[in-house]
């Protein structure tokens, strides 16, 4: 008895996949976009219709493999007879031999073509996503199936917004006076603007949530939220009137001032002393 080993059979007739990269802006990724791109891919030869043979020429079954594209080789080993399968080296696994190969494709049945294709990028797509476009890759030999086109997505950063999953984050700078007394401020969202009410006494780092103002889910499951983080901007330089006004407020605040606030007032006082040094007697 014996046993068989090795892998054989005709080569796969499926065409190879192609890879391309597309760079999107933040807003293109958020809301989706249609892009037209040029690609070069293998397609069925227009001259021979994919047969690989010149018109009027014929192909015949390979007499070495009998059209199977594979040959069997028997080897005697200490364990018995081993039968291995190899790709036929006469027809290169095609199972046929062409008398006169096509002048365009030289017998491959395929030729390179440049095409412009339209790619629809769905709303909410992530940086690093891969979009497979079925049947848009290279054609397979011998009328085989076509491979896929794999679209690799990269998304540029936005100067205003940061993304985490389907949520979007925005930092809102406000003045100390706005934080202390409150205000109504126009804030950008990814698709519009809204008025945000800043309550009196709003602290640095306070986060406001705008429900449903985030990024559309790529699978159509609603939208995320927008989170607004307050950044209270402490003035770096003050004129005399401003220093005086803040010093008066510091005196009124007294011991009720927050530790962080106390540090601010100490800085104001120090700046005022620096701008008005005492003269030696």
Helices and strands as residue ranges (DSSP letters): E 2-5, E 18-24, H 26-31, E 33-44, E 59-61, E 70-77, E 80-87, E 96-98, E 110-121, E 130-133, E 149-155, E 162-164, E 167-175, H 176-181, E 183-188, E 193-198, E 207-210, E 226-233, H 240-253, G 254-256, H 259-275
